[in-house]
């Protein structure tokens, strides 16, 4: 909730909201501002908290009027998710899918599956976390069974990555390996579809698939091998996306791919300072804590087992630690629930 130092939301700001359509548009604008708005301030709360306050204000004012409409409920869910209010987002997305007018989109169902996994990954109790992630996986698998898409396959891969980390932290190594194998399988299927369709977002499943394969190699204590041609294709996909329609994921993805390439060559120490500089520059343009938390946890996924490699040079271990410390700072307060997440 908002703290005492935060500015109260002005009712005048939303005086123009006079219909379900204008409410949904206002919530969409808040969601965009939450992701790309002013940088996080210290001491007196944050810009992200202020955005969440706005969504709660609209919820109090208009949920009784139009909250039973699927499209409106979905808009509330998306806005709460963008403000990192995951619990409220899940409530609203469930409401959107249960709405009798059927106006919620398939995107709401995808988002619900994704957020169920993210919500569960924040839980300290391993059994509850595992159960919550399983519910998210079940939701996503239903959607994949209905219609396979690149996005759904990649979301499923992400869910299995999070399950991998939960199982690994619980000391259930066999279960963690099984989850990692499912993540690799899901990303591989999405990557194959992207190649078949010549999709512009090939980088999304391919880069994440590479990170899973590297983790599998590091855990097994084996040399990490990634084909140079595949790395080049993913880089070209990222560059094309960043040039044609740049967004956070295509831009940060280029830096992440650089890290993965360095890990595959045991050469992180040579590039880590430049990588950290690139990440800090991007943080100034895109302050969204949710996005940076995801980047941090993606790094944890590969860097933690990399650090534990037998025979790893001391400067490589220090480089991994330097990068993780920088990303923890960018994610805010070290990234809550750090070791159980992953994009």
C-alpha positions, -999 to 999 in steps of 0.1 A, spaced: 0 0 0 10 36 -4 31 51 24 23 83 43 48 103 23 33 95 -10 11 121 -28 -26 112 -28 -42 104 -61 -62 133 -74 -97 125 -85 -94 153 -112 -67 132 -130 -94 107 -139 -124 130 -144 -125 120 -181 -133 83 -173 -169 80 -182 -173 46 -198 -158 11 -197 -138 19 -228 -122 50 -214 -115 32 -181 -97 3 -200 -77 29 -220 -67 48 -188 -56 15 -172 -36 7 -203 -18 41 -201 -10 35 -165 4 1 -173 27 17 -200 38 44 -176 46 18 -149 70 0 -173 85 31 -190 79 59 -165 102 79 -142 131 62 -125 127 48 -91 132 73 -64 145 66 -29 131 75 5 96 87 -3 83 57 -21 87 51 -58 71 60 -91 60 24 -94 42 27 -60 25 58 -73 12 39 -104 -1 12 -82 -20 38 -61 -36 51 -93 -48 16 -102 -62 11 -67 -80 45 -69 -96 34 -102 -105 1 -87 -123 17 -57 -141 41 -80 -151 20 -110 -149 -17 -101 -184 -18 -87 -197 -3 -120 -178 -21 -147 -155 -47 -130 -177 -76 -141 -169 -69 -177 -141 -92 -190 -122 -65 -209 -122 -42 -179 -112 -69 -155 -83 -78 -179 -72 -42 -180 -71 -40 -142 -51 -72 -142 -26 -59 -167 -22 -26 -149 -17 -42 -115 9 -66 -130 28 -37 -146 29 -21 -112 43 -53 -97 11 -59 -77 10 -96 -87 -16 -108 -62 -41 -82 -73 -33 -89 -109 -40 -126 -105 -74 -118 -88 -84 -96 -117 -73 -119 -145 -92 -148 -129 -122 -124 -128 -117 -115 -165 -117 -151 -176 -148 -159 -155 -167 -129 -169 -199 -139 -186 -196 -113 -214 -166 -132 -229 -148 -100 -237 -115 -110 -221 -88 -119 -246 -67 -151 -249 -39 -128 -237 -55 -127 -203 -54 -165 -200 -17 -164 -210 -9 -137 -185 -27 -156 -158 -6 -186 -163 26 -166 -164 16 -146 -132 6 -177 -113 41 -189 -118 56 -156 -108 34 -154 -78 43 -189 -66 80 -182 -71 78 -155 -44 67 -180 -18 93 -191 7 75 -224 15 88 -249 -11 57 -271 -13 34 -241 -18 57 -227 -44 59 -260 -62 21 -263 -62 16 -227 -74 40 -232 -103 23 -264 -112 -10 -245 -114 6 -220 -138 21 -247 -159 -13 -265 -161 -29 -232 -173 -2 -227 -200 -3 -263 -211 -41 -260 -217 -35 -231 -239 -7 -248 -258 -30 -278 -263 -56 -255 -277 -32 -237 -300 5 -237 -301 22 -203 -304 58 -191 -300 48 -170 -270 30 -198 -252 58 -222 -258 83 -197 -244 61 -189 -214 59 -226 -207 97 -228 -209 99 -199 -184 76 -217 -160 97 -248 -161 128 -227 -155 113 -213 -123 103 -248 -113 139 -259 -119 152 -233 -94 126 -241 -68 134 -278 -70 172 -271 -70 170 -249 -39 150 -276 -21 178 -301 -28 156 -322 -52 183 -324 -79 166 -352 -99 133 -332 -100 153 -300 -109 169 -318 -138 136 -331 -150 121 -296 -149 151 -282 -168 147 -309 -195 111 -298 -199 122 -262 -202 147 -271 -229 120 -290 -247 95 -262 -245 119 -235 -257 132 -258 -285 96 -263 -298 90 -226 -297 123 -219 -314 116 -245 -342 82 -228 -348 98 -194 -350 123 -207 -375 96 -224 -395 75 -192 -396 106 -170 -401 93 -150 -371 110 -118 -360 110 -129 -324 132 -160 -329 155 -145 -303 130 -150 -275 128 -188 -273 163 -193 -288 182 -172 -263 163 -187 -234 169 -221 -248 206 -214 -249 206 -203 -213 189 -236 -203 214 -256 -223 243 -238 -206 229 -244 -172 225 -281 -180 262 -282 -190 274 -263 -160 254 -285 -135 268 -316 -152 303 -302 -151 306 -305 -188 320 -281 -214 294 -257 -226 290 -259 -264 267 -236 -284 270 -235 -322 284 -201 -334 259 -201 -362 230 -203 -338 245 -175 -317 248 -153 -348 212 -161 -358 199 -151 -324 220 -119 -325 207 -110 -359 171 -116 -347 177 -93 -317 194 -66 -338 165 -68 -363 139 -65 -335 158 -36 -318 160 -17 -351 125 -23 -363 105 -20 -331 128 -16 -301 116 -26 -267 132 -35 -234 136 -72 -242 152 -69 -276 177 -43 -263 186 -60 -230 186 -93 -249 216 -83 -269 236 -77 -237 222 -110 -222 233 -129 -253 268 -113 -250 269 -127 -214 258 -162 -226 284 -162 -253 311 -152 -228 300 -180 -204 302 -206 -232 338 -195 -237 346 -190 -200 355 -154 -209 331 -133 -188 359 -114 -170 370 -98 -202 335 -82 -209 319 -78 -175 327 -42 -169 314 -32 -203 283 -53 -197 275 -36 -164 279 -2 -180 254 -12 -207 229 -24 -182 232 7 -160 226 29 -191 195 9 -200 182 11 -164 182 49 -168 158 46 -197 137 17 -185 134 17 -147 107 -10 -144 116 -31 -114 96 -61 -126 117 -62 -158 150 -58 -140 140 -85 -115 134 -108 -144 169 -100 -159 185 -105 -125 169 -139 -121 177 -150 -156 214 -142 -147 211 -162 -115 198 -192 -135 231 -195 -155 257 -177 -133 251 -196 -100 260 -230 -115 288 -213 -135 304 -201 -103 304 -236 -90 322 -251 -119 353 -270 -108 385 -255 -121 369 -222 -129 394 -194 -129 393 -170 -99 388 -139 -122 358 -157 -139 342 -163 -105 347 -127 -95 332 -115 -128 301 -136 -122 298 -122 -87 303 -86 -100 276 -90 -126 251 -106 -101 257 -78 -76 251 -51 -102 219 -68 -114 207 -72 -78 210 -34 -74 192 -27 -106 164 -50 -96 160 -32 -63 170 -44 -28 188 -75 -42 158 -89 -60 133 -105 -36 130 -142 -38 160 -141 -61 170 -177 -64 136 -191 -73 128 -170 -104 138 -168 -140 123 -155 -172 
